[in-house]
Amino acid sequence: MSSQEDDDEEIDPVKMILPDEQEEGKSLSTLGDDAAKQQLQEHHIRSVESMVVIRQLPSEGLSFQLWPAATTLVTLLDNHRHHPSKSPLATTLSALSNGDNDRKLKILELGSGTGLVGIAAAVTLGADVTVTDLPYVVPNLQFNVDANADVVAQKGGTVNVAPLRWGEDDDLEVVGREFDLVLASDVVYHDHLFEPLIQTLHSLLNGGGGGKKVFVMAHLRRWKKDTVFFKKAKKLFGVETIHADPPKEGSRIGVVVYRFVGKS
């Protein structure tokens, strides 16, 4: 992790947030006129031979588009279902299930955006998932959850949608804290959100309720200021790297996946 945090390279955020290339296992179609384009992207979850369809709304802003770290988490979830013994998630997920393979995991996703990661978690793990984001993002999030309701149900999972503003205790009270696992991807980008995000994570991971709570975050570093978030986080959580993607062509840094646990 130190090499990622100490690198002085400044990365073009627009290029890295929304790369142009299409990856294997996905197809993209565009509907509507230029004023309100809808992009429907299909993601093949190979381990369960299922397709997840996500609607993106590029004209509405970045929260309505798929970010690179989300696809990394989806790939890890897919690969875990197919080859759990080789998975970077194996230690975390086996510990959370306490050896009971029939027990459904309760998962919370922060900053869900399009909802792809949470939906994929429900499909691959048969988990009960709650996907969250800012209130104005929730309608499209609900659209994507509804669009994939059949495949989620077929695989034994559930997905609920809720608004959640980081740092707002009232929102968290409604959503609840009784989750085994918290997921997020590409949520560290605006420095004014570092403290609210850490506050919400502290409430979730260190807020009691029994058992070790775990936060798994996929992150693509774009700015040197991201280091500030990790320094703050390490005061409250144990943080370790569990996976790193190789860099994309033209970049020195790939998506890195971290595991956070609350400190006693």
N, C-alpha and C positions, 0 to 999 in steps of 0.2 A: 504494500500500500504506500510506503514511503516514496517510492519512485514516482507514483502518480501525483502525490501531494506536492512534491518538491519541484516538479518539472515547471520551468518558467515559460513553456510554450503557451502562447495564447491561441486558442482555437476559434475558428469562425463559427459562432453559435448557430447561425441560420443554417449553414451547410450541415452541421453535425446534428442539429435537432431534426431536420427534415431532409434526409438524404434523398437524392433523386432515384437511385437505383432500386429496382424491384428484386426481392430475394426469392430464392427457391421456396416452393410451397405456398406462394401467395399469388393471387390474381387480383387485378384492380380494374374496376369499371367506373365510369363517370356518368352521372345522370343530371339532367337539368341544364339551364342556361348558365352563362358566365357569372350572372349576378348571385346565383345561389346553387353552386355545384354541390352535389352529393357524391362522395366517392365510397363505393361499396367494395370492401377488401375481404377476400376469402382466405382463411388460414387453415391449412390442413394439419390437424392434430393426428399425426401418424400412429401414435401408440394406441389410439382407440378408433382409428379409421373414421374420423369424424371431421366435419367442416364447421368452423366458426366464422360467422359473417359479421363484419364491423362496418358501421357507417361513420365516415369522417365528413366533417363540414369545414373545409379549409377557409371559407370566407368568414367563418365565425371566430377564428383565432386559434392559437396554439393548443388550447385545452381540448379542442375538437379534432385533433390530429394525433396520429400514432407516432410516438417517439422511439428512438432506437433501443433504449434500455428495456422497453416493454417486450420487444421481440426476443431479447436475450432471456428474460425470465420465462416467457412462454416456451422457448426451446428447452430450457432446463427442466421445466415441469413435464414436458412431453418426453424428454429423454429419461427422466426419473421413472415415469410410468413404464417405459419400455425396458430400461436396464437399471433398476434401483441400486444394485450393488456398485455400479460405476458412477453414481450420481453425486455431485457436490452437495445436493440437498438431503442425501440419505441420512446422515447423522442427525440433522435437525429434525426431519420428519419422523424418523423412528423413535427418537426421544420423546417427541410430543405425543405420539400415539401410545407410548408406554407398553409397546408390544401387543396392543389390542388392535388388530387390523380391521375389526368391525366397527371401531369407534370412529364416528365422523369428526373430523377436525373442524373447528370454528375459525374462520379466517376473516380478517379485516384488511381491505386494501385502501390505502390513503392516496389521494390525488389520482383517482382512477382514470380520468380523461375519457377515453372511448370504452373502457371497461374490459379490454381484451385480456389482461392478466387475470383479473378476478374470474372471468368466465372460463378461461383455460384452467384455472385452479379447481373450479367446481367440476369441470369435465374430466380432468386427469386424476384428481384425488377423490372425487365423489364427496367433496366437502360442502359445508354450509358456509357460504361466502357473503359478506356484506361489502359492496363497492360504494365508495364515497367520493365526493368532490364538492366544489362550491355550488351553491343553489342554482346558478344560471347554467351550469354544465349538466345538471341532473336530468333534464328532459331527454337529451341525446343519449345519456348513459342508460336511462330506462328503455329507450328505443332499442338499444343494442342488447340489453338483457332480454327483453321480450322477443326479439328476433331469434335468439338462441335458446329459448325456453325449452323447446322439445329435446334438443341434444343434451342439455344440462340434466333434464329429468331422466332421460334414458340412461345416463351414466351415474345416476344416484345422487346428484348434487342439487343444491339450491343456490340462487343468487338473489339477494335483496339489495335495494338501492336506498341510499340515505344522503342528505346533505351533511357535510362536516367541514367546518372552518377550523383550521388549526389554531390552537391556543384558546378556543372558545369552549369553556367547560360545559356550558349549557348544551351545546351540540353533542358533546361527548356523552353527556348523561343520557341523551335520547338514544344514541347509537349503542351505548353500553361499553363495558370494559372486559367482558368475559370472553376473550378470544385466545386461542392457543397460539396463533401466528398472525403477524402483521406483515403485509407485503407493500412494496412501493417501487416505482421505477421513475427515474428522472424527476425527482421531486426537489433536488438541491440545485437551484439556479438563481433565484432572487434572494439577495442577502437579507432583505427585510423580513423574509419568511423563515430564516434560520431559527430564531428564538421561538416563534409560535409552533413550528414543527417539533422542535426539541421538547417544548412544554407538553405537547400532545403525546409524544413518544414516552416521556417520563411518566405521564398519567397511565399509559397503557402497560408499560413494561415494569414499572416500579410501584404500581398502584395497588399491590396486594391482590387478593383473590386466589392465592395458592398457585403453586407450580411456577416454573420458569417460563416467562413469556419471551418470545423471540421475534425480532424484526429482521426481515430479509429485504435488502434494498439493492436494486441494480442502478448503477450510476455511471454516466459518461461525463467526465470532467471537461468543462468548457472554459472556466475562468480560474485564475489563481485564488480568488476569494473563496472558492469552494473549501479550501483548506481550513478556513475559519469554522465552518460547520463541523468538520471532523474533530478539531481541537476541542470545541465545546462539547460535542457528543461523548468524547472519550472521558470526560470528567464524570459522566453519569452512567455510561454503559461500557461493557466490554465489547470491543469492535474487532472483528477479524475478517480477512479476505477469504472467501470460499471458492471464488471462480473469477477468471479474467478472460475475456474474449481477445483474440489477436486483433491488432489495429486494422481498421479498414484501409484500403489503398489510399495513400496520400495523407494519412494521419499517423501520429506516433503513439496514440492512446486508443485503447478499445474500452468497451463496457466492462466495468468491474462490479462484482456482486459481493456485498458485505453482509455479515451476520452480527446483529446487535443483541446483547442480552443485558437485562438490568442488573446493576450492582447491588449487593446486599446492603 
